[in-house]
Amino acid sequence: MSKIKELEDFATQVRRDILRQVHKVNSGHPGGSLGCTEFFTALYQGGIMEHKPEFNMDGKDEDLFFLSNGHISPVFYSVLARSGYFPVDELNTFRLIDSRLQGHPTTHEGLPGIRVASGSLGQGMSVALGAAQAKKLNKDKHLVFSLHGDGELQEGQNWEAIMYAAGNKVDNIIATVDLNGQQIDGSTETVLPMGNLKAKFEAFGWDVMEIEDGNDMQQVIDGLTEAKSRTGKGKPVCILMTTVMGNGVDFMMHTHAWHGKAPNDEQLETALSQNPETLGDY
């Protein structure tokens, strides 16, 4: 089996996990999670990130990842569990009282892999930049990766961080923006148009590249590999990654409706039939 096919099979299982987690508790955010499945799979399984499942919050001598748009926790939890950070059957506890798998990731639950509490949008880049600068101070050559929603960029703190990163030549960070064009109440174009994000990031002094189809595993692997080659050259690196919210489930795609809504029993059955079991359900 080719490596890409292995990764695609992994992603299909992750999609099943996302759907089942959200369905069980009738709450959560499946849309953005499904759209970012290839990205998380590439990072943790595709050889992009040097990471240690024996989790240590200091994160010395390894690459770090910060999820800024924390509501897409279902995809993050699934990939962490299936990458060895914690038992896969713990996905059964998603969003339950006293579970480590809260709806939005938090560090105080002590869940391996979680480095920032990211329920509040717009803060992740600031935290990731601090970690990136700490790596420089520690003479640690590893990289910091972060993921942000496109609607999240409507939060002002992002732009302070974006300006800070370039002004301080934080060139060991790769910040990816999930461009799915949807947010909680409608399309980003309707709620608050963001214009040309490439031009904006470049105006702030970033090296910007694009992944045209963030749901194509090969493109995601190639894009992240290219981004890594651009680090260490005096500029922070931004990837604008176009995805489809709800990707992999036909009735969840091309709409904001599934940003934060769980499928019912019948919808779950339809969705799972489009994503056959590959690694075994928890």
C-alpha positions in Angstrom: 0.0 0.0 0.0 1.3 3.5 -0.9 2.1 5.9 1.9 -0.5 8.3 0.6 -3.2 5.6 0.6 -2.2 4.7 4.2 -2.7 8.3 5.2 -6.0 8.5 3.3 -7.2 5.4 5.1 -6.1 7.0 8.4 -8.1 10.1 7.5 -11.2 8.1 6.7 -11.1 6.5 10.1 -10.6 9.9 11.7 -13.7 11.1 10.0 -15.7 8.3 11.5 -14.3 9.2 14.9 -15.4 12.8 14.5 -18.9 11.9 13.5 -19.3 9.3 16.3 -17.9 11.6 19.0 -20.2 14.5 18.1 -23.3 12.3 17.5 -23.0 10.5 20.9 -23.3 13.7 22.9 -25.5 15.5 20.4 -23.1 18.5 20.4 -19.8 19.6 19.0 -18.3 20.9 15.8 -18.1 18.4 12.9 -17.8 20.8 9.9 -14.4 22.3 10.4 -13.1 19.1 11.9 -14.0 17.1 8.7 -12.4 19.9 6.6 -9.0 19.7 8.5 -8.7 15.9 8.6 -6.0 15.7 5.9 -4.0 18.5 7.6 -3.9 16.8 11.0 -3.2 13.4 9.4 -0.3 14.9 7.5 1.2 16.6 10.5 1.1 13.7 12.9 1.3 10.7 10.6 2.9 12.0 7.4 6.4 12.7 8.7 5.9 16.4 8.7 6.2 17.0 12.4 8.9 15.5 14.7 6.8 14.8 17.8 6.8 12.6 20.8 3.7 10.8 22.0 5.4 10.6 25.4 4.0 14.0 26.0 6.0 16.7 27.8 4.7 20.3 28.1 8.2 21.7 27.8 8.4 20.2 24.3 12.2 20.3 24.1 13.9 18.9 21.0 10.6 18.3 19.1 8.3 20.2 16.9 5.2 21.7 18.6 1.6 22.2 17.4 -0.9 24.7 18.7 -4.6 24.5 17.7 -6.0 28.0 17.8 -9.5 27.3 16.6 -10.2 24.9 19.5 -13.8 24.1 18.6 -12.5 21.6 16.0 -11.3 19.4 18.9 -12.9 16.2 17.5 -10.4 15.9 14.7 -7.5 16.8 17.1 -8.5 14.3 19.7 -9.0 11.5 17.2 -5.5 12.1 15.6 -3.8 12.4 18.9 -5.4 9.2 20.2 -4.6 7.3 17.0 -1.0 8.7 17.1 -0.4 7.2 20.6 -0.9 10.1 22.9 -3.8 8.5 24.8 -6.0 5.4 24.5 -8.3 5.5 21.5 -11.3 4.3 23.6 -11.1 7.5 25.6 -12.8 9.2 22.6 -16.0 7.7 24.1 -15.8 10.4 26.8 -15.9 13.4 24.4 -17.7 16.3 26.0 -18.8 14.4 29.1 -18.6 15.9 32.6 -15.2 15.2 34.1 -13.7 14.0 30.8 -10.3 15.1 29.7 -11.8 15.5 26.2 -13.7 18.8 26.7 -15.5 20.4 23.9 -12.7 23.0 23.6 -9.2 21.7 24.5 -7.8 22.8 27.9 -4.4 22.2 29.4 -5.6 21.8 33.0 -7.3 18.5 32.1 -3.8 17.1 31.6 -4.6 15.6 28.2 -1.4 14.6 26.4 -0.9 16.7 23.2 -2.7 19.8 24.3 -0.5 22.8 24.7 -3.0 25.7 24.8 -6.6 26.2 26.0 -8.3 27.4 22.8 -12.0 27.9 23.3 -11.5 31.7 22.9 -10.7 32.4 19.3 -7.8 34.6 18.1 -5.2 33.8 20.8 -3.4 30.8 19.5 -0.9 32.6 17.3 0.3 34.7 20.3 1.0 31.6 22.3 2.6 29.8 19.4 4.9 32.7 18.8 6.0 32.7 22.5 6.9 29.0 22.1 8.8 29.7 18.9 10.8 32.4 20.5 11.5 30.1 23.5 12.9 27.5 21.0 15.3 30.2 19.6 16.4 31.2 23.1 17.0 27.5 23.9 19.0 27.0 20.7 16.4 24.4 19.7 16.2 24.0 15.9 12.7 22.5 15.9 9.6 24.2 14.5 6.3 25.4 15.8 3.1 24.8 13.8 -0.2 26.4 14.4 -3.7 26.2 12.8 -6.2 29.0 12.6 -9.7 29.4 11.2 -10.4 32.0 8.5 -13.3 33.4 10.4 -11.0 33.5 13.5 -8.9 36.1 11.7 -11.7 38.6 12.4 -10.3 38.7 16.0 -7.9 41.7 16.4 -5.3 39.9 18.5 -4.3 37.9 15.5 -3.1 41.0 13.7 -1.0 42.2 16.6 0.7 38.7 16.6 1.1 38.7 12.8 2.8 42.1 13.0 4.9 41.0 16.0 6.1 37.8 14.3 7.5 39.5 11.3 8.9 42.5 13.3 10.8 40.0 15.5 11.9 37.7 12.6 10.2 34.7 14.2 11.1 32.4 11.3 10.7 29.0 13.0 6.9 29.1 12.8 4.5 27.8 10.2 1.0 29.2 10.7 -1.7 27.6 8.6 -5.1 29.3 8.0 -8.0 27.0 7.2 -9.8 28.8 4.4 -13.2 27.1 4.2 -15.1 30.4 3.8 -17.6 29.5 6.5 -18.2 30.5 10.1 -20.9 30.1 12.7 -23.5 32.4 11.3 -22.8 32.2 7.6 -20.1 32.6 5.0 -17.1 34.7 6.0 -17.9 36.9 3.0 -21.3 37.7 4.5 -20.3 38.1 8.1 -17.1 40.1 7.6 -15.2 39.9 4.3 -11.5 39.6 4.9 -10.4 40.5 1.4 -7.1 39.3 0.1 -5.4 37.4 3.0 -2.3 36.7 1.0 -1.8 40.4 0.4 -2.5 41.2 4.0 0.0 38.7 5.4 2.6 39.8 2.9 2.0 43.4 3.8 2.8 42.4 7.4 6.1 40.9 6.3 5.3 37.1 6.1 6.3 34.5 3.6 3.0 33.3 2.2 2.2 30.2 0.3 -1.0 28.4 -0.7 -2.4 24.9 -0.7 -5.1 24.9 -3.3 -6.9 21.8 -2.1 -6.4 21.1 1.6 -8.5 17.9 1.3 -6.0 16.4 -1.2 -3.5 14.4 1.0 -0.6 14.7 -1.5 -1.1 18.5 -1.8 -1.2 18.9 1.9 2.0 16.8 2.4 3.8 18.7 -0.4 2.6 22.1 0.9 3.8 21.5 4.4 7.1 20.1 3.2 7.6 23.2 1.1 6.7 25.4 4.1 9.3 23.7 6.2 12.0 24.5 3.6 11.1 28.2 3.8 11.7 28.4 7.6 14.9 29.9 9.0 15.1 32.6 6.4 14.1 35.6 8.5 10.4 35.6 7.9 7.5 33.7 9.6 5.7 31.3 7.2 2.0 31.3 6.5 0.1 28.7 4.6 -3.3 29.6 3.2 -5.0 26.2 2.9 -8.4 26.0 1.0 -10.6 23.3 2.4 -14.3 22.4 2.3 -16.1 22.5 5.6 -17.7 19.1 6.2 -15.5 17.4 3.6 -16.1 13.6 3.2 -19.9 13.8 4.0 -21.9 15.0 1.1 -24.7 16.6 3.0 -22.4 18.5 5.3 -20.3 20.2 2.5 -20.5 23.7 1.1 -22.6 25.2 3.9 -22.0 26.7 7.4 -24.9 24.7 8.8 -22.7 22.0 10.3 -20.2 24.4 12.0 -21.6 23.4 15.3 -24.4 20.8 14.9 -24.5 17.1 15.5 -26.0 14.6 13.1 -29.1 12.6 14.2 -29.1 8.7 14.1 -30.2 8.6 10.4 -27.7 11.2 9.3 -24.9 9.5 11.2 -25.7 6.2 9.4 -25.5 8.0 6.0 -22.3 9.8 6.9 -20.6 6.7 8.2 -21.6 4.8 5.0 -19.6 7.3 3.0 -16.5 6.8 5.3 -15.9 3.0 5.6 -14.1 1.7 8.7 -10.4 1.3 8.0 -8.5 1.1 11.3 -11.4 -0.1 13.5 -13.9 1.9 15.5 -13.3 2.6 19.2 
